[in-house]
Amino acid sequence: MIAAAGMSSRMNDFKPLLPLAGTTLIGRVINTLKSAGVSPIVVISGKFAERLKEYLTGFDVICLYNGNYERTDMFYSACIGFEYIQDKAEQFFFLPGDVPLFSKQSLDAMMEQMSISGCDILLPQRCGRQGHPILIKSSVVPAVLSYDGENGLRGVIENYKGPKEAMELPDIGITLDADSPRDYELIKLLADDTVPEDIRRHSALVAQLAVSLGEKLISLGYSLDLHRIELAALLHDISRAQPNHACAGAEHLEKIGHPLLAEIVSQHMKLLPEQEDKISEVTIVYLADKFFIGGEIATLEQRFENKRREFHDKPGALQALEENYQTSLGILRLFENALGFSIVPNELLKKQTV
């Protein structure tokens, strides 16, 4: 069930039909649901309902209409859908139509978990952030329809007395919505299917390792933003084909309104002096990147020896490379002293799935 009746006021455009990697936001959502065998798919429309209905012709979905969309919120639209679906499915996914990057693997994992645990409500989360879609048993619908509080579906879930649980998933897409133009631009970058597969794989592995390091450090009391770490790691090579790609990628992120991500990306090749003795989001992504040659795990020595061969006939570049190597060794010692163990990427990656 997809709620797509909002006004899109912060976007200044009709969100469901914004282009995304060869389709649209809502097209991506529907295609992912279908890939997991989810059926039927119900879309609740409001503003530009006829335009959306026309677009969805051929998608084999059911369109419902919230005629009060101008005066109601998403919970009102949800109730329209809940009332419709309650006798047509034993359980269903619910999400707003502007969360397009969740994966089929997440849907499969959630359905399996609900069948094992027997819970009534399953809430996906990534790095502690709740996301979408939510998986709900139809037996919960009466509680939804009778709720008269002020907190919408969140209030229903918080007050629900039956079995419910959160499920941690290795899928940042469940937490990303196109709530504003800057959010939409970020989603487009992450969904860009023109990025070569080797760069996508490398970035995914760096993100996995960076998040694992961040989790270990947070458990020791460090204050770190795992969401920011993962996003920056996934995007650190977005401008890989350009000269000075770290600066080029940072400039692009700054331009679309993400200065904190830009700061991390700008330093993933070479740290500023003030970062060299810190454990931070910047140094976590910097160090995680150094453990890979492309999509393969490597030691720092292997990584830099590979670079030395590449720049063997460029003395200036070699000198800068050696300085960076010494910085990397210093950062590695800093992290291993904080963690109390030697960093072995293979072991840390076992917790995550690409």
C-alpha positions as CSV (number, residue, x, y, z in Angstrom):
1,M,0.0,0.0,0.0
2,I,1.5,3.3,-1.2
3,A,0.4,6.6,0.1
4,A,0.8,9.2,-2.7
5,A,-1.9,11.8,-1.9
6,G,0.4,14.5,-0.4
7,M,0.7,18.0,-1.6
8,S,4.4,17.8,-2.3
9,S,4.7,21.4,-1.0
10,R,8.3,21.2,0.1
11,M,9.4,19.7,-3.3
12,N,7.6,22.3,-5.5
13,D,6.8,19.4,-7.9
14,F,4.7,16.3,-8.0
15,K,6.9,13.8,-6.2
16,P,5.5,10.5,-7.4
17,L,6.3,11.2,-11.0
18,L,9.8,12.8,-10.5
19,P,12.3,10.9,-12.7
20,L,14.6,8.3,-11.2
21,A,17.1,6.1,-13.0
22,G,14.9,5.4,-16.1
23,T,11.6,5.4,-14.3
24,T,9.9,7.6,-11.6
25,L,9.9,7.6,-7.8
26,I,6.7,5.7,-7.6
27,G,7.6,3.5,-10.6
28,R,10.7,2.4,-8.7
29,V,8.7,1.6,-5.6
30,I,6.1,-0.5,-7.5
31,N,8.8,-2.4,-9.5
32,T,10.6,-3.3,-6.3
33,L,7.4,-4.5,-4.6
34,K,6.6,-6.6,-7.7
35,S,10.0,-8.1,-7.8
36,A,9.3,-9.6,-4.3
37,G,6.0,-11.0,-5.4
38,V,3.9,-8.4,-3.5
39,S,0.3,-8.3,-4.7
40,P,-2.1,-6.6,-4.9
41,I,-0.5,-3.1,-5.0
42,V,-2.7,-0.3,-3.8
43,V,-1.9,3.4,-4.5
44,I,-3.8,6.1,-2.6
45,S,-3.8,9.3,-4.7
46,G,-4.9,12.9,-4.1
47,K,-3.4,15.8,-5.8
48,F,-3.0,15.2,-9.6
49,A,-5.0,11.9,-9.1
50,E,-5.9,11.7,-12.8
51,R,-2.4,12.4,-13.9
52,L,-1.1,9.7,-11.6
53,K,-3.8,7.2,-12.6
54,E,-2.9,7.7,-16.2
55,Y,0.7,7.1,-15.5
56,L,0.0,3.9,-13.6
57,T,-2.0,2.4,-16.4
58,G,-0.1,-0.8,-17.3
59,F,1.5,-1.2,-13.8
60,D,-1.4,-3.4,-12.7
61,V,-2.1,-1.5,-9.5
62,I,-5.3,-0.5,-7.7
63,C,-5.9,3.2,-7.4
64,L,-7.9,4.7,-4.5
65,Y,-8.7,8.4,-4.2
66,N,-8.5,10.6,-1.1
67,G,-10.9,13.4,-2.0
68,N,-9.9,15.4,1.1
69,Y,-6.2,15.4,0.3
70,E,-5.9,19.2,0.7
71,R,-7.2,19.0,4.3
72,T,-5.9,15.7,5.5
73,D,-2.6,14.0,6.3
74,M,-0.9,10.7,5.3
75,F,-2.7,8.9,8.1
76,Y,-6.1,9.7,6.6
77,S,-4.9,8.3,3.3
78,A,-3.5,5.2,5.1
79,C,-6.9,4.6,6.6
80,I,-8.5,4.6,3.2
81,G,-6.1,2.0,2.1
82,F,-6.3,0.0,5.3
83,E,-10.0,-0.3,5.1
84,Y,-9.8,-1.5,1.6
85,I,-7.0,-4.0,2.1
86,Q,-8.0,-5.6,5.4
87,D,-10.0,-8.5,3.9
88,K,-7.8,-8.9,0.8
89,A,-4.5,-9.9,2.4
90,E,-3.2,-11.4,5.6
91,Q,-0.4,-8.9,5.8
92,F,0.7,-5.9,3.8
93,F,3.5,-3.4,3.3
94,F,2.8,0.2,3.9
95,L,4.9,3.2,2.8
96,P,4.8,6.7,1.4
97,G,5.5,6.9,-2.3
98,D,8.7,9.0,-1.9
99,V,10.8,6.2,-0.4
100,P,12.1,4.5,-3.5
101,L,15.5,2.9,-2.7
102,F,14.6,0.0,-0.4
103,S,15.6,-3.4,-1.8
104,K,13.8,-6.6,-2.7
105,Q,16.2,-8.4,-0.3
106,S,14.8,-6.2,2.5
107,L,11.2,-7.1,1.6
108,D,12.1,-10.8,1.5
109,A,13.9,-10.7,4.8
110,M,10.9,-8.9,6.5
111,M,8.3,-11.4,5.2
112,E,10.5,-14.2,6.4
113,Q,11.0,-12.6,9.8
114,M,7.3,-12.0,10.3
115,S,6.5,-15.6,9.5
116,I,9.1,-16.8,12.0
117,S,8.4,-14.4,14.9
118,G,4.6,-14.1,14.5
119,C,4.7,-10.4,15.3
120,D,1.8,-8.2,14.1
121,I,3.9,-5.1,13.1
122,L,7.5,-5.2,11.8
123,L,9.4,-2.0,11.6
124,P,12.6,-1.9,9.4
125,Q,15.5,0.1,10.6
126,R,19.0,0.9,9.5
127,C,21.7,2.0,12.0
128,G,18.9,2.6,14.5
129,R,16.8,4.9,12.1
130,Q,13.3,3.6,11.5
131,G,12.4,3.3,7.8
132,H,9.8,2.1,5.3
133,P,8.1,0.0,4.2
134,I,6.4,-1.2,7.4
135,L,5.0,-4.7,7.4
136,I,1.6,-5.0,9.1
137,K,-0.8,-7.9,9.7
138,S,-4.4,-7.2,8.6
139,S,-5.5,-8.0,12.2
140,V,-4.1,-4.7,13.2
141,V,-6.4,-2.7,10.9
142,P,-9.3,-2.3,13.5
143,A,-6.8,-0.7,15.9
144,V,-5.7,1.7,13.1
145,L,-9.2,2.7,12.1
146,S,-10.3,3.3,15.7
147,Y,-7.3,5.4,16.6
148,D,-8.3,9.0,17.5
149,G,-4.9,10.3,18.7
150,E,-2.8,13.1,17.2
151,N,0.2,11.1,16.1
152,G,-1.2,9.2,13.2
153,L,0.2,5.8,12.3
154,R,3.2,6.4,14.6
155,G,0.7,6.8,17.5
156,V,-1.1,3.6,16.5
157,I,2.2,1.7,16.5
158,E,3.4,3.2,19.8
159,N,0.1,2.4,21.5
160,Y,-0.5,-1.1,20.0
161,K,-0.4,-3.8,22.7
162,G,0.1,-6.7,20.4
163,P,3.5,-8.2,19.3
164,K,5.6,-5.8,17.4
165,E,9.3,-5.6,16.7
166,A,12.1,-3.7,14.9
167,M,14.3,-5.4,12.4
168,E,17.8,-4.0,11.6
169,L,18.5,-4.3,7.8
170,P,21.7,-3.6,5.8
171,D,19.7,-1.3,3.5
172,I,20.1,2.5,3.8
173,G,17.4,2.9,1.2
174,I,14.7,2.2,3.8
175,T,15.6,5.5,5.5
176,L,15.8,7.8,2.5
177,D,12.8,9.8,1.4
178,A,12.5,12.6,-1.2
179,D,11.1,15.1,1.3
180,S,12.9,18.1,-0.2
181,P,14.9,18.9,-3.4
182,R,18.2,18.2,-1.6
183,D,16.9,14.8,-0.5
184,Y,15.7,14.0,-4.0
185,E,19.1,15.0,-5.5
186,L,20.9,12.7,-3.0
187,I,18.5,9.8,-3.9
188,K,19.3,10.4,-7.6
189,L,23.0,10.1,-6.9
190,L,22.5,6.8,-5.1
191,A,20.3,5.4,-7.8
192,D,22.5,6.5,-10.7
193,D,22.8,3.3,-12.8
194,T,25.4,4.9,-15.1
195,V,28.0,4.5,-12.3
196,P,30.3,1.6,-13.3
197,E,29.7,-1.6,-11.4
198,D,33.2,-1.8,-10.0
199,I,32.9,1.6,-8.4
200,R,29.5,0.7,-7.0
201,R,30.9,-2.5,-5.5
202,H,34.0,-0.7,-4.1
203,S,31.8,2.0,-2.5
204,A,29.4,-0.5,-1.0
205,L,32.3,-2.4,0.6
206,V,33.8,0.8,2.0
207,A,30.4,1.7,3.4
208,Q,30.1,-1.7,5.1
209,L,33.5,-1.5,6.7
210,A,33.0,2.1,7.8
211,V,29.6,1.3,9.4
212,S,31.1,-1.7,11.2
213,L,34.0,0.4,12.5
214,G,31.5,3.1,13.6
215,E,29.3,0.6,15.4
216,K,32.3,-0.7,17.4
217,L,33.4,2.8,18.3
218,I,29.9,3.9,19.3
219,S,29.7,0.9,21.7
220,L,32.9,2.2,23.3
221,G,31.3,5.6,23.9
222,Y,32.3,7.6,20.8
223,S,29.7,10.0,19.4
224,L,29.4,9.3,15.6
225,D,26.7,9.6,13.0
226,L,26.4,6.2,11.3
227,H,23.9,7.5,8.7
228,R,26.3,10.2,7.6
229,I,29.2,7.8,7.5
230,E,27.3,5.3,5.3
231,L,26.1,7.9,2.9
232,A,29.5,9.5,2.5
233,A,31.1,6.1,2.0
234,L,28.6,5.2,-0.7
235,L,29.2,8.5,-2.4
236,H,32.9,9.0,-1.9
237,D,33.8,8.0,-5.5
238,I,30.8,9.6,-7.3
239,S,33.2,11.7,-9.4
240,R,35.8,9.0,-9.9
241,A,36.1,9.6,-13.6
242,Q,37.0,13.3,-13.1
243,P,40.4,14.8,-12.2
244,N,40.8,15.3,-8.5
245,H,37.7,13.3,-7.9
246,A,37.5,13.9,-4.2
247,C,37.2,17.6,-4.6
248,A,34.8,17.2,-7.6
249,G,32.5,14.9,-5.6
250,A,32.6,17.2,-2.6
251,E,31.7,20.2,-4.8
252,H,28.8,18.4,-6.2
253,L,27.5,17.4,-2.8
254,E,27.9,21.0,-1.5
255,K,26.0,22.3,-4.6
256,I,23.0,20.0,-3.9
257,G,22.9,21.0,-0.2
258,H,24.9,18.4,1.7
259,P,28.0,20.1,3.2
260,L,28.6,17.5,5.9
261,L,28.8,14.7,3.3
262,A,31.0,17.0,1.2
263,E,33.4,17.5,4.0
264,I,33.9,13.7,4.4
265,V,34.2,13.0,0.6
266,S,36.7,15.9,0.1
267,Q,39.1,14.2,2.6
268,H,38.8,10.5,1.7
269,M,42.0,10.7,-0.3
270,K,44.0,13.1,1.9
271,L,43.1,14.4,5.4
272,L,43.4,17.9,6.5
273,P,46.0,18.3,9.3
274,E,43.4,18.9,12.0
275,Q,41.8,15.6,11.3
276,E,44.9,13.5,11.6
277,D,44.6,12.8,15.3
278,K,40.8,12.5,15.5
279,I,38.4,9.6,15.4
280,S,35.5,11.1,13.4
281,E,33.2,10.4,10.5
282,V,35.9,11.8,8.2
283,T,38.7,9.5,9.4
284,I,36.4,6.5,9.5
285,V,35.6,6.8,5.8
286,Y,39.2,7.7,5.0
287,L,40.6,4.6,6.7
288,A,37.9,2.2,5.4
289,D,38.7,3.3,1.8
290,K,42.4,2.3,2.4
291,F,41.5,-1.3,2.9
292,F,40.4,-2.0,-0.6
293,I,41.9,-2.1,-4.1
294,G,38.8,-1.8,-6.2
295,G,36.4,-4.5,-4.9
296,E,39.1,-6.6,-3.2
297,I,40.2,-6.4,0.4
298,A,43.9,-5.3,0.8
299,T,46.3,-4.4,3.6
300,L,47.5,-0.8,3.7
301,E,50.9,-2.0,2.5
302,Q,49.3,-3.7,-0.5
303,R,47.2,-0.7,-1.3
304,F,50.1,1.7,-1.3
305,E,52.5,-0.6,-3.0
306,N,50.0,-0.8,-5.8
307,K,50.0,3.0,-5.9
308,R,53.8,3.2,-5.9
309,R,53.9,1.1,-9.0
310,E,51.3,3.3,-10.6
311,F,53.4,6.5,-9.9
312,H,56.9,5.1,-10.1
313,D,58.0,7.6,-12.7
314,K,56.4,10.7,-11.0
315,P,58.7,11.8,-8.1
316,G,56.4,14.5,-6.8
317,A,53.4,12.1,-6.7
318,L,55.5,9.4,-5.0
319,Q,56.5,11.8,-2.2
320,A,52.9,12.8,-1.7
321,L,51.9,9.1,-1.7
322,E,54.5,8.3,1.0
323,E,53.2,11.1,3.2
324,N,49.7,9.8,2.8
325,Y,50.9,6.3,3.7
326,Q,52.4,7.5,6.9
327,T,49.2,9.4,7.7
328,S,47.2,6.2,7.0
329,L,49.5,4.2,9.4
330,G,48.9,6.8,12.0
331,I,45.2,6.7,11.6
332,L,45.2,2.9,11.8
333,R,47.2,3.0,15.0
334,L,44.8,5.6,16.4
335,F,41.8,3.4,15.7
336,E,43.3,0.1,16.8
337,N,44.4,1.7,20.1
338,A,40.8,3.0,20.6
339,L,39.2,-0.4,19.7
340,G,41.7,-2.5,21.6
341,F,42.2,-4.9,18.7
342,S,43.8,-5.1,15.2
343,I,41.4,-4.2,12.4
344,V,40.8,-7.2,10.2
345,P,38.3,-6.1,7.4
346,N,37.1,-9.6,6.7
347,E,35.9,-10.1,10.2
348,L,34.2,-6.7,10.4
349,L,32.5,-7.3,7.0
350,K,30.9,-10.5,8.2
351,K,28.2,-8.5,10.0
352,Q,27.1,-6.8,6.8
353,T,25.6,-7.8,3.5
354,V,26.1,-5.9,0.3
